Amino acid sequence: MDEWERLMNSNTLYPIMRTYRTFKSTFQFEQYKNTSDFRVRKAISKLRLSSHPLCIETGRYSRLKLPIHERLCQHCYTKSVEDELHFLVQCDFYNELRCDFYDKLFDGNVNASNFSENE
């Protein structure tokens, strides 16, 4: 566990671990993994690990690597960087998908308190 904490506090993993560190502050089993819906587990895991098709990640792998401030959302008018936070709470384009995701997340199969930054 000491090694895990050292890695989480290290800047050598940034930006790869930026989202993971937002959700994970202690070394323990996460209750969302107990949900019976594989798609929910997979979606949450991909967001936490930055393994998704949002511009914040796809811009890292484009032929000409885009600077972070240029990895903008192409779906809304805000001209914000399309990162996990933008996807989860800000972008109007994703409202319907976000509502479906939250409905599945909070349907009783997953303990929502496990997503608190204070835990």
N, CA, C and O atoms as a printed pandas DataFrame, in Angstrom:
     atom_number atom_name residue_name chain_id  residue_number  x_coord  y_coord  z_coord
0              1         N          MET        A               1    0.818   -1.190    0.000
1              2        CA          MET        A               1    0.000    0.000    0.000
2              3         C          MET        A               1    0.863    1.255    0.000
3              4         O          MET        A               1    0.491    2.238   -0.641
4              5         N          ASP        A               2    1.981    1.263    0.681
5              6        CA          ASP        A               2    2.855    2.427    0.677
6              7         C          ASP        A               2    3.322    2.766   -0.734
7              8         O          ASP        A               2    3.415    3.937   -1.101
8              9         N          GLU        A               3    3.612    1.739   -1.515
9             10        CA          GLU        A               3    4.035    1.949   -2.898
10            11         C          GLU        A               3    2.900    2.582   -3.710
11            12         O          GLU        A               3    3.144    3.482   -4.513
12            13         N          TRP        A               4    1.665    2.119   -3.506
13            14        CA          TRP        A               4    0.513    2.683   -4.203
14            15         C          TRP        A               4    0.360    4.166   -3.861
15            16         O          TRP        A               4    0.169    4.991   -4.754
16            17         N          GLU        A               5    0.442    4.503   -2.592
17            18        CA          GLU        A               5    0.317    5.905   -2.175
18            19         C          GLU        A               5    1.436    6.756   -2.756
19            20         O          GLU        A               5    1.200    7.892   -3.166
20            21         N          ARG        A               6    2.631    6.230   -2.797
21            22        CA          ARG        A               6    3.751    6.974   -3.376
22            23         C          ARG        A               6    3.495    7.250   -4.857
23            24         O          ARG        A               6    3.728    8.362   -5.331
24            25         N          LEU        A               7    3.021    6.249   -5.581
25            26        CA          LEU        A               7    2.715    6.436   -6.995
26            27         C          LEU        A               7    1.585    7.437   -7.218
27            28         O          LEU        A               7    1.641    8.247   -8.143
28            29         N          MET        A               8    0.572    7.380   -6.376
29            30        CA          MET        A               8   -0.558    8.301   -6.534
30            31         C          MET        A               8   -0.157    9.755   -6.270
31            32         O          MET        A               8   -0.747   10.678   -6.831
32            33         N          ASN        A               9    0.836    9.950   -5.424
33            34        CA          ASN        A               9    1.303   11.303   -5.111
34            35         C          ASN        A               9    2.443   11.755   -6.015
35            36         O          ASN        A               9    2.929   12.880   -5.897
36            37         N          SER        A              10    2.858   10.892   -6.900
37            38        CA          SER        A              10    3.955   11.193   -7.810
38            39         C          SER        A              10    3.442   11.935   -9.035
39            40         O          SER        A              10    2.340   11.660   -9.510
40            41         N          ASN        A              11    4.210   12.849   -9.538
41            42        CA          ASN        A              11    3.842   13.561  -10.764
42            43         C          ASN        A              11    4.268   12.805  -12.013
43            44         O          ASN        A              11    3.951   13.228  -13.125
44            45         N          THR        A              12    4.977   11.701  -11.852
45            46        CA          THR        A              12    5.452   10.962  -13.015
46            47         C          THR        A              12    4.313   10.296  -13.774
47            48         O          THR        A              12    4.457   10.010  -14.962
48            49         N          LEU        A              13    3.187   10.044  -13.119
49            50        CA          LEU        A              13    2.051    9.398  -13.784
50            51         C          LEU        A              13    1.081   10.394  -14.410
51            52         O          LEU        A              13    0.196    9.999  -15.169
52            53         N          TYR        A              14    1.235   11.658  -14.106
53            54        CA          TYR        A              14    0.346   12.664  -14.675
54            55         C          TYR        A              14    0.724   12.853  -16.123
55            56         O          TYR        A              14    1.925   12.892  -16.393
56            57         N          PRO        A              15   -0.169   12.973  -17.082
57            58        CA          PRO        A              15   -1.618   13.125  -16.986
58            59         C          PRO        A              15   -2.381   11.813  -17.052
59            60         O          PRO        A              15   -3.608   11.807  -16.948
60            61         N          ILE        A              16   -1.683   10.715  -17.221
61            62        CA          ILE        A              16   -2.360    9.432  -17.396
62            63         C          ILE        A              16   -3.282    9.112  -16.227
63            64         O          ILE        A              16   -4.366    8.568  -16.435
64            65         N          MET        A              17   -2.883    9.431  -15.023
65            66        CA          MET        A              17   -3.650    9.063  -13.842
66            67         C          MET        A              17   -4.503   10.208  -13.290
67            68         O          MET        A              17   -5.014   10.097  -12.176
68            69         N          ARG        A              18   -4.671   11.297  -14.032
69            70        CA          ARG        A              18   -5.368   12.472  -13.488
70            71         C          ARG        A              18   -6.794   12.141  -13.041
71            72         O          ARG        A              18   -7.206   12.575  -11.966
72            73         N          THR        A              19   -7.547   11.394  -13.825
73            74        CA          THR        A              19   -8.926   11.076  -13.471
74            75         C          THR        A              19   -8.966   10.008  -12.390
75            76         O          THR        A              19   -9.768   10.090  -11.459
76            77         N          TYR        A              20   -8.112    9.017  -12.508
77            78        CA          TYR        A              20   -8.070    7.959  -11.507
78            79         C          TYR        A              20   -7.847    8.557  -10.124
79            80         O          TYR        A              20   -8.516    8.172   -9.166
80            81         N          ARG        A              21   -6.912    9.496  -10.017
81            82        CA          ARG        A              21   -6.620   10.115   -8.720
82            83         C          ARG        A              21   -7.787   10.960   -8.213
83            84         O          ARG        A              21   -7.921   11.166   -7.007
84            85         N          THR        A              22   -8.623   11.445   -9.111
85            86        CA          THR        A              22   -9.795   12.212   -8.699
86            87         C          THR        A              22  -10.774   11.322   -7.935
87            88         O          THR        A              22  -11.367   11.752   -6.946
88            89         N          PHE        A              23  -10.939   10.086   -8.393
89            90        CA          PHE        A              23  -11.908    9.168   -7.804
90            91         C          PHE        A              23  -11.324    8.251   -6.738
91            92         O          PHE        A              23  -12.057    7.752   -5.884
92            93         N          LYS        A              24  -10.054    8.031   -6.775
93            94        CA          LYS        A              24   -9.437    7.029   -5.906
94            95         C          LYS        A              24   -8.459    7.699   -4.946
95            96         O          LYS        A              24   -7.407    8.191   -5.353
96            97         N          SER        A              25   -8.823    7.708   -3.670
97            98        CA          SER        A              25   -7.939    8.341   -2.685
98            99         C          SER        A              25   -7.401    7.353   -1.662
99           100         O          SER        A              25   -6.478    7.670   -0.912
100          101         N          THR        A              26   -7.979    6.157   -1.630
101          102        CA          THR        A              26   -7.489    5.130   -0.702
102          103         C          THR        A              26   -7.375    3.808   -1.445
103          104         O          THR        A              26   -8.062    3.572   -2.438
104          105         N          PHE        A              27   -6.511    2.968   -0.954
105          106        CA          PHE        A              27   -6.297    1.664   -1.557
106          107         C          PHE        A              27   -7.301    0.684   -0.951
107          108         O          PHE        A              27   -7.070    0.111    0.114
108          109         N          GLN        A              28   -8.417    0.506   -1.654
109          110        CA          GLN        A              28   -9.463   -0.399   -1.186
110          111         C          GLN        A              28  -10.325   -0.829   -2.364
111          112         O          GLN        A              28  -10.294   -0.207   -3.426
112          113         N          PHE        A              29  -11.086   -1.886   -2.173
113          114        CA          PHE        A              29  -12.007   -2.386   -3.188
114          115         C          PHE        A              29  -13.112   -1.361   -3.416
115          116         O          PHE        A              29  -13.656   -0.813   -2.457
116          117         N          GLU        A              30  -13.444   -1.102   -4.659
117          118        CA          GLU        A              30  -14.504   -0.147   -4.997
118          119         C          GLU        A              30  -15.818   -0.893   -5.200
119          120         O          GLU        A              30  -15.880   -1.865   -5.953
120          121         N          GLN        A              31  -16.852   -0.436   -4.532
121          122        CA          GLN        A              31  -18.143   -1.121   -4.534
122          123         C          GLN        A              31  -18.821   -1.135   -5.902
123          124         O          GLN        A              31  -19.632   -2.024   -6.161
124          125         N          TYR        A              32  -18.523   -0.192   -6.778
125          126        CA          TYR        A              32  -19.171   -0.219   -8.092
126          127         C          TYR        A              32  -18.838   -1.511   -8.835
127          128         O          TYR        A              32  -19.573   -1.912   -9.737
128          129         N          LYS        A              33  -17.763   -2.149   -8.472
129          130        CA          LYS        A              33  -17.381   -3.410   -9.121
130          131         C          LYS        A              33  -18.316   -4.549   -8.762
131          132         O          LYS        A              33  -18.286   -5.599   -9.404
132          133         N          ASN        A              34  -19.146   -4.359   -7.746
133          134        CA          ASN        A              34  -20.112   -5.380   -7.345
134          135         C          ASN        A              34  -21.387   -5.350   -8.172
135          136         O          ASN        A              34  -22.203   -6.266   -8.066
136          137         N          THR        A              35  -21.580   -4.327   -8.990
137          138        CA          THR        A              35  -22.804   -4.253   -9.772
138          139         C          THR        A              35  -22.874   -5.420  -10.757
139          140         O          THR        A              35  -21.858   -5.853  -11.300
140          141         N          SER        A              36  -24.066   -5.908  -10.971
141          142        CA          SER        A              36  -24.244   -7.048  -11.879
142          143         C          SER        A              36  -24.230   -6.620  -13.339
143          144         O          SER        A              36  -24.110   -7.465  -14.227
144          145         N          ASP        A              37  -24.349   -5.328  -13.602
145          146        CA          ASP        A              37  -24.372   -4.835  -14.983
146          147         C          ASP        A              37  -22.944   -4.588  -15.474
147          148         O          ASP        A              37  -22.304   -3.608  -15.094
148          149         N          PHE        A              38  -22.466   -5.482  -16.313
149          150        CA          PHE        A              38  -21.102   -5.394  -16.825
150          151         C          PHE        A              38  -20.855   -4.069  -17.535
151          152         O          PHE        A              38  -19.776   -3.490  -17.410
152          153         N          ARG        A              39  -21.850   -3.585  -18.279
153          154        CA          ARG        A              39  -21.674   -2.342  -19.028
154          155         C          ARG        A              39  -21.423   -1.152  -18.104
155          156         O          ARG        A              39  -20.634   -0.267  -18.437
156          157         N          VAL        A              40  -22.081   -1.124  -16.955
157          158        CA          VAL        A              40  -21.868   -0.051  -15.985
158          159         C          VAL        A              40  -20.459   -0.137  -15.415
159          160         O          VAL        A              40  -19.752    0.868  -15.332
160          161         N          ARG        A              41  -20.054   -1.341  -15.024
161          162        CA          ARG        A              41  -18.686   -1.517  -14.491
162          163         C          ARG        A              41  -17.645   -1.094  -15.515
163          164         O          ARG        A              41  -16.669   -0.420  -15.186
164          165         N          LYS        A              42  -17.861   -1.493  -16.743
165          166        CA          LYS        A              42  -16.914   -1.175  -17.806
166          167         C          LYS        A              42  -16.861    0.336  -18.060
167          168         O          LYS        A              42  -15.779    0.903  -18.213
168          169         N          ALA        A              43  -18.018    0.982  -18.105
169          170        CA          ALA        A              43  -18.060    2.427  -18.361
170          171         C          ALA        A              43  -17.363    3.215  -17.250
171          172         O          ALA        A              43  -16.600    4.141  -17.525
172          173         N          ILE        A              44  -17.625    2.851  -16.014
173          174        CA          ILE        A              44  -16.988    3.543  -14.893
174          175         C          ILE        A              44  -15.480    3.307  -14.915
175          176         O          ILE        A              44  -14.700    4.236  -14.710
176          177         N          SER        A              45  -15.080    2.087  -15.159
177          178        CA          SER        A              45  -13.653    1.771  -15.214
178          179         C          SER        A              45  -12.952    2.547  -16.321
179          180         O          SER        A              45  -11.859    3.073  -16.112
180          181         N          LYS        A              46  -13.567    2.620  -17.484
181          182        CA          LYS        A              46  -12.956    3.357  -18.596
182          183         C          LYS        A              46  -12.808    4.843  -18.262
183          184         O          LYS        A              46  -11.791    5.456  -18.588
184          185         N          LEU        A              47  -13.812    5.413  -17.620
185          186        CA          LEU        A              47  -13.692    6.823  -17.233
186          187         C          LEU        A              47  -12.589    7.026  -16.209
187          188         O          LEU        A              47  -11.798    7.965  -16.311
188          189         N          ARG        A              48  -12.542    6.154  -15.236
189          190        CA          ARG        A              48  -11.528    6.282  -14.177
190          191         C          ARG        A              48  -10.117    6.112  -14.718
191          192         O          ARG        A              48   -9.183    6.745  -14.225
192          193         N          LEU        A              49   -9.957    5.270  -15.718
193          194        CA          LEU        A              49   -8.631    4.971  -16.251
194          195         C          LEU        A              49   -8.288    5.784  -17.498
195          196         O          LEU        A              49   -7.233    5.583  -18.099
196          197         N          SER        A              50   -9.171    6.697  -17.886
197          198        CA          SER        A              50   -8.972    7.524  -19.083
198          199         C          SER        A              50   -8.800    6.679  -20.336
199          200         O          SER        A              50   -7.969    6.978  -21.194
200          201         N          SER        A              51   -9.585    5.635  -20.429
201          202        CA          SER        A              51   -9.560    4.741  -21.580
202          203         C          SER        A              51  -10.888    4.890  -22.321
203          204         O          SER        A              51  -11.735    3.997  -22.290
204          205         N          HIS        A              52  -11.052    6.009  -22.973
205          206        CA          HIS        A              52  -12.322    6.376  -23.600
206          207         C          HIS        A              52  -12.058    7.244  -24.824
207          208         O          HIS        A              52  -10.924    7.671  -25.040
208          209         N          PRO        A              53  -13.087    7.512  -25.630
209          210        CA          PRO        A              53  -12.891    8.290  -26.853
210          211         C          PRO        A              53  -13.112    9.803  -26.701
211          212         O          PRO        A              53  -13.433   10.469  -27.685
212          213         N          LEU        A              54  -12.950   10.350  -25.514
213          214        CA          LEU        A              54  -13.070   11.799  -25.351
214          215         C          LEU        A              54  -11.807   12.469  -25.887
215          216         O          LEU        A              54  -10.732   11.870  -25.879
216          217         N          CYS        A              55  -11.939   13.702  -26.350
217          218        CA          CYS        A              55  -10.822   14.411  -26.989
218          219         C          CYS        A              55   -9.601   14.556  -26.088
219          220         O          CYS        A              55   -8.476   14.611  -26.587
220          221         N          ILE        A              56   -9.794   14.618  -24.798
221          222        CA          ILE        A              56   -8.658   14.737  -23.887
222          223         C          ILE        A              56   -7.683   13.574  -24.102
223          224         O          ILE        A              56   -6.475   13.731  -23.926
224          225         N          GLU        A              57   -8.213   12.413  -24.480
225          226        CA          GLU        A              57   -7.362   11.250  -24.738
226          227         C          GLU        A              57   -7.043   11.077  -26.214
227          228         O          GLU        A              57   -5.890   10.827  -26.566
228          229         N          THR        A              58   -8.033   11.203  -27.081
229          230        CA          THR        A              58   -7.767   10.983  -28.507
230          231         C          THR        A              58   -6.769   12.003  -29.042
231          232         O          THR        A              58   -6.027   11.711  -29.979
232          233         N          GLY        A              59   -6.746   13.200  -28.455
233          234        CA          GLY        A              59   -5.779   14.219  -28.860
234          235         C          GLY        A              59   -4.354   13.846  -28.536
235          236         O          GLY        A              59   -3.424   14.358  -29.159
236          237         N          ARG        A              60   -4.163   12.966  -27.575
237          238        CA          ARG        A              60   -2.822   12.498  -27.215
238          239         C          ARG        A              60   -2.261   11.587  -28.296
239          240         O          ARG        A              60   -1.046   11.488  -28.465
240          241         N          TYR        A              61   -3.149   10.922  -29.025
241          242        CA          TYR        A              61   -2.718    9.904  -29.968
242          243         C          TYR        A              61   -2.928   10.297  -31.420
243          244         O          TYR        A              61   -2.692    9.485  -32.314
244          245         N          SER        A              62   -3.363   11.513  -31.674
245          246        CA          SER        A              62   -3.549   11.943  -33.059
246          247         C          SER        A              62   -2.181   12.092  -33.727
247          248         O          SER        A              62   -1.151   12.165  -33.056
248          249         N          ARG        A              63   -2.192   12.133  -35.029
249          250        CA          ARG        A              63   -0.927   12.207  -35.775
250          251         C          ARG        A              63   -0.085   13.383  -35.294
251          252         O          ARG        A              63    1.112   13.239  -35.047
252          253         N          LEU        A              64   -0.704   14.518  -35.166
253          254        CA          LEU        A              64   -0.045   15.679  -34.576
254          255         C          LEU        A              64   -0.641   15.865  -33.191
255          256         O          LEU        A              64   -1.747   16.387  -33.053
256          257         N          LYS        A              65    0.077   15.445  -32.182
257          258        CA          LYS        A              65   -0.429   15.495  -30.803
258          259         C          LYS        A              65   -0.901   16.910  -30.476
259          260         O          LYS        A              65   -0.150   17.879  -30.588
260          261         N          LEU        A              66   -2.179   17.002  -30.064
261          262        CA          LEU        A              66   -2.755   18.302  -29.724
262          263         C          LEU        A              66   -2.402   18.699  -28.298
263          264         O          LEU        A              66   -2.430   17.859  -27.398
264          265         N          PRO        A              67   -2.074   19.960  -28.084
265          266        CA          PRO        A              67   -1.916   20.428  -26.697
266          267         C          PRO        A              67   -3.258   20.286  -25.979
267          268         O          PRO        A              67   -4.312   20.361  -26.610
268          269         N          ILE        A              68   -3.221   20.083  -24.683
269          270        CA          ILE        A              68   -4.447   19.846  -23.924
270          271         C          ILE        A              68   -5.479   20.953  -24.162
271          272         O          ILE        A              68   -6.661   20.653  -24.330
272          273         N          HIS        A              69   -5.070   22.194  -24.181
273          274        CA          HIS        A              69   -6.026   23.297  -24.325
274          275         C          HIS        A              69   -6.696   23.333  -25.701
275          276         O          HIS        A              69   -7.645   24.091  -25.901
276          277         N          GLU        A              70   -6.216   22.526  -26.648
277          278        CA          GLU        A              70   -6.825   22.459  -27.984
278          279         C          GLU        A              70   -7.695   21.213  -28.181
279          280         O          GLU        A              70   -8.236   21.013  -29.269
280          281         N          ARG        A              71   -7.838   20.390  -27.173
281          282        CA          ARG        A              71   -8.645   19.164  -27.275
282          283         C          ARG        A              71  -10.086   19.485  -26.898
283          284         O          ARG        A              71  -10.608   18.999  -25.894
284          285         N          LEU        A              72  -10.710   20.305  -27.715
285          286        CA          LEU        A              72  -12.019   20.866  -27.404
286          287         C          LEU        A              72  -13.162   19.950  -27.800
287          288         O          LEU        A              72  -13.063   19.154  -28.734
288          289         N          CYS        A              73  -14.242   20.090  -27.062
289          290        CA          CYS        A              73  -15.464   19.352  -27.349
290          291         C          CYS        A              73  -16.038   19.844  -28.669
291          292         O          CYS        A              73  -16.220   21.046  -28.863
292          293         N          GLN        A              74  -16.320   18.929  -29.563
293          294        CA          GLN        A              74  -16.898   19.258  -30.863
294          295         C          GLN        A              74  -18.418   19.168  -30.855
295          296         O          GLN        A              74  -19.058   19.333  -31.893
296          297         N          HIS        A              75  -19.000   18.905  -29.678
297          298        CA          HIS        A              75  -20.433   18.656  -29.587
298          299         C          HIS        A              75  -21.219   19.790  -28.945
299          300         O          HIS        A              75  -22.449   19.781  -29.002
300          301         N          CYS        A              76  -20.565   20.748  -28.346
301          302        CA          CYS        A              76  -21.295   21.833  -27.689
302          303         C          CYS        A              76  -20.659   23.180  -28.025
303          304         O          CYS        A              76  -19.598   23.240  -28.647
304          305         N          TYR        A              77  -21.296   24.217  -27.622
305          306        CA          TYR        A              77  -20.890   25.581  -27.962
306          307         C          TYR        A              77  -19.877   26.187  -26.985
307          308         O          TYR        A              77  -19.390   27.292  -27.224
308          309         N          THR        A              78  -19.556   25.503  -25.909
309          310        CA          THR        A              78  -18.733   26.101  -24.851
310          311         C          THR        A              78  -17.258   26.201  -25.200
311          312         O          THR        A              78  -16.527   26.969  -24.574
312          313         N          LYS        A              79  -16.814   25.444  -26.181
313          314        CA          LYS        A              79  -15.399   25.409  -26.552
314          315         C          LYS        A              79  -14.526   25.039  -25.352
315          316         O          LYS        A              79  -13.442   25.590  -25.157
316          317         N          SER        A              80  -15.024   24.095  -24.555
317          318        CA          SER        A              80  -14.301   23.587  -23.396
318          319         C          SER        A              80  -13.489   22.367  -23.797
319          320         O          SER        A              80  -13.807   21.694  -24.777
320          321         N          VAL        A              81  -12.453   22.091  -23.044
321          322        CA          VAL        A              81  -11.697   20.864  -23.243
322          323         C          VAL        A              81  -12.645   19.700  -22.950
323          324         O          VAL        A              81  -13.313   19.678  -21.916
324          325         N          GLU        A              82  -12.696   18.735  -23.867
325          326        CA          GLU        A              82  -13.573   17.573  -23.677
326          327         C          GLU        A              82  -12.844   16.542  -22.824
327          328         O          GLU        A              82  -12.207   15.620  -23.333
328          329         N          ASP        A              83  -12.957   16.724  -21.521
329          330        CA          ASP        A              83  -12.365   15.770  -20.582
330          331         C          ASP        A              83  -13.480   15.068  -19.825
331          332         O          ASP        A              83  -14.659   15.258  -20.127
332          333         N          GLU        A              84  -13.112   14.265  -18.852
333          334        CA          GLU        A              84  -14.097   13.480  -18.118
334          335         C          GLU        A              84  -15.092   14.360  -17.361
335          336         O          GLU        A              84  -16.286   14.064  -17.330
336          337         N          LEU        A              85  -14.608   15.424  -16.760
337          338        CA          LEU        A              85  -15.496   16.332  -16.029
338          339         C          LEU        A              85  -16.501   16.982  -16.975
339          340         O          LEU        A              85  -17.688   17.072  -16.659
340          341         N          HIS        A              86  -16.034   17.427  -18.116
341          342        CA          HIS        A              86  -16.930   18.034  -19.105
342          343         C          HIS        A              86  -18.001   17.031  -19.529
343          344         O          HIS        A              86  -19.183   17.368  -19.592
344          345         N          PHE        A              87  -17.589   15.815  -19.815
345          346        CA          PHE        A              87  -18.527   14.770  -20.218
346          347         C          PHE        A              87  -19.529   14.450  -19.113
347          348         O          PHE        A              87  -20.728   14.340  -19.373
348          349         N          LEU        A              88  -19.046   14.301  -17.891
349          350        CA          LEU        A              88  -19.902   13.858  -16.789
350          351         C          LEU        A              88  -20.871   14.914  -16.278
351          352         O          LEU        A              88  -21.951   14.565  -15.802
352          353         N          VAL        A              89  -20.524   16.181  -16.359
353          354        CA          VAL        A              89  -21.399   17.181  -15.726
354          355         C          VAL        A              89  -21.685   18.433  -16.537
355          356         O          VAL        A              89  -22.589   19.185  -16.174
356          357         N          GLN        A              90  -20.961   18.693  -17.614
357          358        CA          GLN        A              90  -21.113   19.988  -18.266
358          359         C          GLN        A              90  -21.737   19.979  -19.646
359          360         O          GLN        A              90  -22.583   20.827  -19.932
360          361         N          CYS        A              91  -21.361   19.072  -20.495
361          362        CA          CYS        A              91  -21.736   19.128  -21.911
362          363         C          CYS        A              91  -23.219   18.828  -22.136
363          364         O          CYS        A              91  -23.726   17.780  -21.737
364          365         N          ASP        A              92  -23.896   19.774  -22.783
365          366        CA          ASP        A              92  -25.316   19.602  -23.092
366          367         C          ASP        A              92  -25.555   18.441  -24.062
367          368         O          ASP        A              92  -26.582   17.767  -23.981
368          369         N          PHE        A              93  -24.630   18.212  -24.960
369          370        CA          PHE        A              93  -24.777   17.155  -25.951
370          371         C          PHE        A              93  -24.954   15.785  -25.296
371          372         O          PHE        A              93  -25.682   14.933  -25.806
372          373         N          TYR        A              94  -24.286   15.584  -24.170
373          374        CA          TYR        A              94  -24.313   14.286  -23.501
374          375         C          TYR        A              94  -25.415   14.174  -22.447
375          376         O          TYR        A              94  -25.429   13.195  -21.700
376          377         N          ASN        A              95  -26.323   15.116  -22.357
377          378        CA          ASN        A              95  -27.349   15.094  -21.311
378          379         C          ASN        A              95  -28.129   13.781  -21.272
379          380         O          ASN        A              95  -28.278   13.187  -20.204
380          381         N          GLU        A              96  -28.623   13.325  -22.405
381          382        CA          GLU        A              96  -29.429   12.101  -22.426
382          383         C          GLU        A              96  -28.593   10.885  -22.021
383          384         O          GLU        A              96  -29.025   10.069  -21.207
384          385         N          LEU        A              97  -27.406   10.774  -22.593
385          386        CA          LEU        A              97  -26.514    9.671  -22.247
386          387         C          LEU        A              97  -26.139    9.736  -20.769
387          388         O          LEU        A              97  -26.091    8.709  -20.091
388          389         N          ARG        A              98  -25.876   10.932  -20.276
389          390        CA          ARG        A              98  -25.526   11.129  -18.866
390          391         C          ARG        A              98  -26.670   10.706  -17.962
391          392         O          ARG        A              98  -26.438   10.048  -16.947
392          393         N          CYS        A              99  -27.885   11.063  -18.302
393          394        CA          CYS        A              99  -29.055   10.680  -17.498
394          395         C          CYS        A              99  -29.215    9.160  -17.465
395          396         O          CYS        A              99  -29.490    8.590  -16.409
396          397         N          ASP        A             100  -29.045    8.506  -18.607
397          398        CA          ASP        A             100  -29.127    7.040  -18.652
398          399         C          ASP        A             100  -28.041    6.419  -17.777
399          400         O          ASP        A             100  -28.293    5.470  -17.034
400          401         N          PHE        A             101  -26.844    6.961  -17.876
401          402        CA          PHE        A             101  -25.718    6.446  -17.090
402          403         C          PHE        A             101  -25.984    6.620  -15.605
403          404         O          PHE        A             101  -25.780    5.683  -14.833
404          405         N          TYR        A             102  -26.432    7.792  -15.188
405          406        CA          TYR        A             102  -26.708    8.044  -13.777
406          407         C          TYR        A             102  -27.854    7.180  -13.266
407          408         O          TYR        A             102  -27.819    6.710  -12.129
408          409         N          ASP        A             103  -28.876    6.967  -14.107
409          410        CA          ASP        A             103  -29.978    6.094  -13.705
410          411         C          ASP        A             103  -29.468    4.689  -13.395
411          412         O          ASP        A             103  -29.862    4.087  -12.396
412          413         N          LYS        A             104  -28.601    4.176  -14.246
413          414        CA          LYS        A             104  -28.044    2.843  -14.025
414          415         C          LYS        A             104  -27.105    2.837  -12.823
415          416         O          LYS        A             104  -27.082    1.885  -12.043
416          417         N          LEU        A             105  -26.349    3.889  -12.689
417          418        CA          LEU        A             105  -25.393    3.977  -11.594
418          419         C          LEU        A             105  -26.074    4.013  -10.241
419          420         O          LEU        A             105  -25.615    3.380   -9.290
420          421         N          PHE        A             106  -27.165    4.750  -10.154
421          422        CA          PHE        A             106  -27.825    4.950   -8.871
422          423         C          PHE        A             106  -29.108    4.134   -8.725
423          424         O          PHE        A             106  -30.002    4.512   -7.969
424          425         N          ASP        A             107  -29.199    3.016   -9.445
425          426        CA          ASP        A             107  -30.426    2.214   -9.400
426          427         C          ASP        A             107  -30.476    1.249   -8.218
427          428         O          ASP        A             107  -31.382    0.421   -8.133
428          429         N          GLY        A             108  -29.529    1.349   -7.327
429          430        CA          GLY        A             108  -29.515    0.460   -6.179
430          431         C          GLY        A             108  -28.461   -0.622   -6.274
431          432         O          GLY        A             108  -28.158   -1.281   -5.280
432          433         N          ASN        A             109  -27.894   -0.817   -7.464
433          434        CA          ASN        A             109  -26.853   -1.822   -7.620
434          435         C          ASN        A             109  -25.483   -1.323   -7.186
435          436         O          ASN        A             109  -24.585   -2.113   -6.893
436          437         N          VAL        A             110  -25.336   -0.017   -7.148
437          438        CA          VAL        A             110  -24.054    0.571   -6.812
438          439         C          VAL        A             110  -24.262    1.565   -5.690
439          440         O          VAL        A             110  -25.215    2.343   -5.715
440          441         N          ASN        A             111  -23.391    1.547   -4.722
441          442        CA          ASN        A             111  -23.468    2.476   -3.607
442          443         C          ASN        A             111  -22.840    3.799   -4.034
443          444         O          ASN        A             111  -21.621    3.882   -4.180
444          445         N          ALA        A             112  -23.646    4.823   -4.233
445          446        CA          ALA        A             112  -23.175    6.111   -4.732
446          447         C          ALA        A             112  -22.168    6.762   -3.806
447          448         O          ALA        A             112  -21.346    7.552   -4.269
448          449         N          SER        A             113  -22.197    6.466   -2.532
449          450        CA          SER        A             113  -21.259    7.103   -1.603
450          451         C          SER        A             113  -19.819    6.697   -1.898
451          452         O          SER        A             113  -18.885    7.349   -1.429
452          453         N          ASN        A             114  -19.631    5.636   -2.662
453          454        CA          ASN        A             114  -18.264    5.218   -2.990
454          455         C          ASN        A             114  -17.614    6.124   -4.015
455          456         O          ASN        A             114  -16.437    5.950   -4.331
456          457         N          PHE        A             115  -18.347    7.077   -4.533
457          458        CA          PHE        A             115  -17.767    8.000   -5.523
458          459         C          PHE        A             115  -17.420    9.327   -4.886
459          460         O          PHE        A             115  -17.013   10.258   -5.582
460          461         N          SER        A             116  -17.568    9.432   -3.609
461          462        CA          SER        A             116  -17.244   10.668   -2.898
462          463         C          SER        A             116  -15.738   10.847   -2.846
463          464         O          SER        A             116  -14.995    9.891   -2.618
464          465         N          GLU        A             117  -15.289   12.085   -3.061
465          466        CA          GLU        A             117  -13.862   12.377   -2.988
466          467         C          GLU        A             117  -13.353   12.269   -1.557
467          468         O          GLU        A             117  -12.149   12.147   -1.335
468          469         N          ASN        A             118  -14.250   12.312   -0.596
469          470        CA          ASN        A             118  -13.829   12.290    0.806
470          471         C          ASN        A             118  -13.606   10.894    1.331
471          472         O          ASN        A             118  -13.102   10.740    2.444
472          473         N          GLU        A             119  -13.956    9.878    0.584
473          474        CA          GLU        A             119  -13.815    8.501    1.082
474          475         C          GLU        A             119  -12.439    7.976    0.837
475          476         O          GLU        A             119  -12.141    6.836    1.191
